Amino acid sequence: MKKKIILCLLLPLQIIIVNLLSLFPDFVENYYSTGLYLYIAKASRIIFGVAGFSVGDIIYTIVIILIIRWLWIRRKTWRRGWKANLVTIGSFLSVFYFLFYFLWAVNYHRVPLNEKMGIEKKYTPEELISFTKRLITKANAVHLQITGNDSIKVVNPYAVEEIYSHSPDGYKGIALLNPNFTFKHESLKSSLLSTPLSYMGFGGYLNPFTNEAQVNCHLPLYNLPTTACHEMSHQLGYASESEANFIGYMASIANDDIYFKYSGYTFALKYCLRNIKKIDEAQAEALLPLINKGILQNYKETDQFSEKYESFVETIFKYFYDNYLKLNHQEDGLETYSKFVGLLVNYYKDKDL
């Protein structure tokens, strides 16, 4: 009981320390994100990466079962034993909080990627539209290269495991631009919880306790390469969803495989169109005829996937995840995902796509 009380007392102290670290991003960057974390992540991926299944999902399942079992056993003790029960809960949360931040989540407080790369995030509507037109041209060209017909959707010929095996290749290309993008010891897996993830509206997640990149293997295959690259960027310690989108896009188009390039270009294009629609819906509609019909068919495939799994569960989980992101200094919550458009527009101002 004494140990549990000590753990409970350590929880607020840990919260204070983590929030203080957010005030010193250079310290986090130099000593954690590009220091201690690299060793933690390497060890985790080596240990858990050898398993051909998601160890993290199994751990989560066991923990959830044990929590439900504990609640069931304690269901009649809440009145007379509420203090002991609260101490047990507090000690569990303290250990969970420590492992979560120590093993990965301190990365939320590192130096923003745009500052490290000298990229602005703000853009004008005109700059966004101009960039989107360039992206349309590129996406159309890659689409035609694959299909030879502008009206046929792209069908990715690879099995899910083949996509995973090709995913690290793009990181070799972008590592030449930035050594911080160097990726070793991949641990990329289909989540055993892919069906629940589909209902929650998520394409994947990083397990912070095992450093496994978990991918929702039910996603349309044309889009899966960029999703896999996105999750891999979290393994490199980029916690921000906008940064993960940006790195995932870059790794996709840097891949020599044309299906990865197509996935990356269409992924970015969809976000750009979505952001234009928020500014000027008529302008967004005016751009659609410029896009190959086959690409729009792929987008329809994604919409149909979302509709298939649409439920109240997604609303609940996205509400919690939105607030989780805000608590971890991603002030825009779920809108953070679309903020990577600013990185794209500014990074490629003077570069070829």
C-alpha positions in Angstrom: 0.0 0.0 0.0 2.9 2.4 0.8 4.4 1.9 -2.6 1.1 2.6 -4.3 0.8 5.9 -2.3 4.3 6.9 -3.3 3.4 6.2 -7.0 0.2 8.3 -6.6 2.2 11.2 -5.2 4.7 10.9 -8.1 1.9 11.4 -10.7 1.4 15.2 -10.2 5.2 15.6 -10.0 5.6 13.8 -13.4 2.9 16.1 -14.9 4.7 19.2 -13.7 8.0 17.9 -15.1 6.5 17.1 -18.5 4.9 20.6 -18.7 8.2 22.2 -17.7 10.0 20.3 -20.5 7.5 21.9 -23.0 9.2 25.2 -22.1 12.6 23.9 -23.2 12.2 22.4 -26.7 15.9 22.7 -27.5 16.7 20.6 -24.4 14.1 18.0 -25.5 15.4 18.0 -29.0 19.1 17.6 -28.1 18.9 15.3 -25.1 15.8 13.3 -25.7 14.5 13.3 -29.3 17.9 13.0 -30.9 19.6 11.5 -27.9 18.0 9.1 -25.4 14.9 8.4 -27.5 17.0 7.0 -30.4 18.3 4.2 -28.1 14.9 3.5 -26.6 13.3 3.3 -30.0 16.1 1.1 -31.5 15.9 -1.3 -28.6 12.1 -1.5 -28.8 12.0 -2.1 -32.5 14.7 -4.8 -32.3 13.0 -6.6 -29.4 9.4 -6.4 -30.6 10.0 -6.1 -34.4 11.0 -9.7 -34.7 7.5 -10.9 -33.9 5.4 -11.2 -37.0 2.3 -10.0 -35.2 1.4 -6.9 -33.2 2.8 -7.4 -29.7 1.5 -4.0 -28.6 -2.1 -4.9 -29.5 -1.9 -8.1 -27.5 -0.5 -6.1 -24.5 -3.4 -3.6 -24.8 -5.9 -6.4 -25.0 -4.5 -8.1 -21.9 -4.4 -4.9 -20.0 -8.0 -4.0 -20.9 -9.2 -7.5 -19.8 -7.3 -7.1 -16.5 -8.8 -3.7 -15.9 -12.3 -5.0 -16.5 -11.6 -8.0 -14.3 -10.3 -5.7 -11.5 -13.4 -3.5 -11.8 -15.7 -6.5 -11.6 -13.9 -7.9 -8.5 -14.0 -4.5 -6.8 -17.6 -3.7 -7.8 -18.9 -4.2 -4.3 -16.1 -2.5 -2.4 -16.4 1.0 -3.6 -18.2 2.3 -0.5 -16.1 0.8 2.2 -12.8 0.5 0.2 -12.9 3.6 -2.0 -9.7 5.0 -0.6 -7.7 1.8 -1.4 -9.3 1.5 -4.8 -8.5 5.1 -5.7 -4.9 4.6 -4.6 -4.7 1.5 -6.8 -6.0 3.5 -9.8 -3.7 6.4 -9.1 -0.6 4.1 -8.9 -1.6 2.5 -12.2 -2.0 5.9 -13.9 1.3 7.0 -12.5 3.2 4.0 -14.0 1.3 4.4 -17.3 2.1 8.1 -17.5 5.7 7.5 -16.8 6.1 4.8 -19.4 4.1 6.7 -22.0 6.2 9.9 -21.8 9.6 8.3 -21.1 9.3 5.8 -24.0 7.9 8.2 -26.6 5.6 11.1 -25.8 8.2 13.6 -24.6 8.7 14.0 -28.4 5.5 16.2 -28.3 7.8 18.9 -26.9 10.7 18.8 -29.3 11.6 21.7 -31.7 9.0 22.0 -34.4 10.1 20.5 -37.8 9.4 23.7 -39.7 11.8 25.6 -37.5 14.5 22.9 -37.9 14.1 23.0 -41.7 13.5 26.7 -42.0 10.0 26.4 -43.5 7.2 28.9 -43.0 3.8 27.4 -42.3 1.6 30.3 -43.4 0.4 30.7 -47.0 -2.0 32.8 -49.0 -5.1 31.3 -50.8 -3.4 32.1 -54.1 -0.3 30.2 -53.1 -2.4 27.2 -52.0 -4.3 27.2 -55.3 -1.1 27.5 -57.3 0.5 24.6 -55.5 -2.6 22.5 -55.8 -2.6 23.0 -59.6 1.0 21.8 -59.7 0.0 18.8 -57.6 -2.9 18.0 -59.9 -0.6 18.0 -62.9 1.9 15.6 -61.1 -0.9 13.3 -59.7 -2.5 13.1 -63.2 0.8 12.2 -64.8 1.6 9.4 -62.4 -2.0 8.2 -62.6 -1.7 8.0 -66.4 1.7 6.3 -66.2 0.1 3.5 -64.1 -3.3 3.1 -65.9 -2.9 4.6 -69.4 -6.4 5.8 -69.1 -7.5 8.9 -67.2 -10.9 7.3 -66.2 -9.6 4.1 -64.6 -8.9 4.1 -60.9 -5.5 2.8 -59.7 -5.5 -0.7 -58.2 -2.4 -1.3 -56.1 -1.2 -4.8 -57.1 0.8 -5.4 -53.8 -0.3 -7.4 -50.8 -0.3 -5.5 -47.5 2.9 -7.2 -46.4 4.6 -6.2 -49.7 3.6 -2.6 -49.1 5.2 -2.8 -45.6 8.4 -4.2 -47.1 8.7 -1.4 -49.6 7.9 1.4 -47.2 11.4 1.9 -45.7 12.8 2.5 -49.3 11.5 6.0 -49.4 13.2 7.0 -46.2 16.5 6.2 -47.8 15.8 9.0 -50.2 14.7 11.6 -47.8 17.6 10.7 -45.4 19.9 12.2 -47.9 18.0 15.5 -47.5 17.9 15.3 -43.7 19.8 12.7 -41.7 17.2 12.9 -38.9 14.9 11.0 -41.3 17.3 8.0 -41.4 15.3 4.9 -40.6 16.6 1.6 -39.3 15.1 -1.5 -37.8 11.6 -1.3 -39.1 8.7 -2.6 -37.1 5.7 -2.0 -39.3 2.7 -4.3 -38.8 -1.0 -4.7 -39.4 -2.9 -3.9 -36.3 -4.9 -6.8 -34.9 -7.4 -4.2 -34.0 -7.9 -3.0 -37.6 -11.6 -3.4 -37.6 -12.1 -1.3 -34.4 -9.7 1.2 -35.9 -11.9 1.4 -39.0 -15.0 2.2 -36.8 -12.9 4.7 -34.9 -11.9 6.4 -38.1 -8.2 5.9 -37.7 -5.7 4.7 -40.4 -3.2 3.5 -37.8 -1.2 4.4 -34.7 2.1 4.1 -33.0 2.3 1.9 -30.0 4.5 4.1 -27.6 5.3 1.1 -25.4 6.6 -1.2 -28.1 7.4 1.3 -30.8 5.5 -0.8 -33.4 3.9 1.2 -36.2 0.4 -0.2 -36.4 -1.5 0.1 -39.6 -5.2 -0.4 -40.3 -4.9 -3.1 -43.0 -8.5 -2.6 -44.1 -7.8 0.7 -45.7 -8.0 1.0 -49.5 -4.7 -0.3 -50.8 -4.0 2.7 -53.1 -3.7 4.9 -49.9 -2.0 2.4 -47.7 1.7 3.2 -48.6 1.4 6.8 -47.3 -0.4 5.7 -44.2 2.4 3.2 -43.5 5.1 5.9 -44.1 3.1 8.3 -41.8 3.2 5.8 -38.9 6.9 5.2 -39.5 7.6 8.9 -39.0 6.1 8.6 -35.5 8.7 5.9 -34.8 11.4 8.5 -35.7 10.1 10.6 -32.9 7.9 13.1 -34.8 4.8 13.2 -32.6 3.0 16.1 -34.4 0.4 14.7 -36.9 1.1 17.5 -39.4 4.8 16.7 -39.3 4.1 13.0 -39.7 1.9 13.7 -42.7 4.6 15.8 -44.2 7.3 13.2 -43.7 5.0 10.4 -44.8 4.3 12.3 -48.0 8.0 12.9 -48.7 8.9 9.3 -48.0 6.1 8.2 -50.4 7.2 10.3 -53.4 10.9 9.6 -52.7 10.2 5.9 -53.2 11.1 4.5 -56.6 7.9 2.5 -56.7 5.3 4.3 -58.7 2.4 3.1 -56.5 4.0 4.8 -53.5 4.4 8.0 -55.5 0.7 7.8 -56.5 -0.3 7.3 -53.0 1.7 10.3 -51.8 0.6 12.7 -54.5 -3.1 11.8 -54.2 -2.9 12.0 -50.4 -1.5 15.5 -50.5 -3.9 16.6 -53.2 -6.9 15.5 -51.1 -5.7 17.6 -48.2 -5.1 20.6 -50.4 -8.6 20.4 -51.9 -10.0 20.1 -48.4 -8.2 23.2 -47.3 -9.3 25.2 -50.4 -12.9 24.1 -49.8 -12.7 25.7 -46.3 -11.6 29.0 -47.9 -13.6 29.0 -51.1 -15.9 26.1 -51.9 -16.6 27.3 -55.4 -12.8 27.4 -56.2 -12.4 23.8 -54.9 -15.3 22.7 -57.1 -13.7 24.5 -60.1 -10.5 22.4 -59.6 -12.2 19.0 -59.7 -12.6 18.9 -63.6 -8.8 19.3 -63.8 -8.3 16.0 -62.0 -8.3 12.7 -63.8 -11.5 10.8 -63.3 -9.6 7.7 -62.2 -8.2 9.7 -59.2 -11.6 10.8 -58.3 -12.7 7.2 -58.4 -10.0 6.3 -55.9 -11.2 9.2 -53.7 -14.7 7.7 -54.0 -13.3 4.4 -52.8 -12.0 6.1 -49.7 -15.4 7.8 -49.1 -17.2 4.4 -49.5 -14.8 2.9 -46.9 -15.5 5.7 -44.5 -19.3 5.3 -45.0 -19.1 1.5 -44.5 -17.6 2.0 -41.0 -19.3 5.2 -40.0 -20.8 5.0 -36.5 -21.2 6.9 -33.2 -17.9 5.2 -32.1 -15.9 7.4 -34.5 -17.5 10.5 -33.1 -16.7 9.5 -29.5 -13.1 8.5 -30.2 -12.3 11.5 -32.3 -13.7 13.8 -29.6 -11.3 12.2 -27.1 -8.4 12.2 -29.5 -9.0 15.8 -30.5 -8.7 16.8 -26.8 -5.7 14.4 -26.3 -3.8 16.3 -29.1 -4.7 19.6 -27.6 -3.4 18.5 -24.2 -0.1 17.6 -25.8 0.4 21.0 -27.3 -1.2 20.4 -30.7 -3.5 23.3 -30.3 -5.5 22.6 -33.4 -6.5 19.1 -32.3 -7.6 16.9 -35.2 -7.1 19.9 -37.5 -3.4 19.4 -37.0 -3.5 16.7 -39.7 -4.4 19.3 -42.4 -1.8 21.8 -41.2 0.9 19.9 -43.1 -0.4 21.7 -46.2 1.4 24.8 -45.0 4.6 22.8 -44.9 4.1 21.5 -48.4 3.2 24.9 -50.0 6.3 26.6 -48.5 8.8 23.7 -48.9 8.0 23.2 -52.5 7.9 26.9 -53.5 11.2 26.7 -55.3 11.4 22.9 -55.7 10.0 20.4 -58.1 7.4 18.1 -56.8 
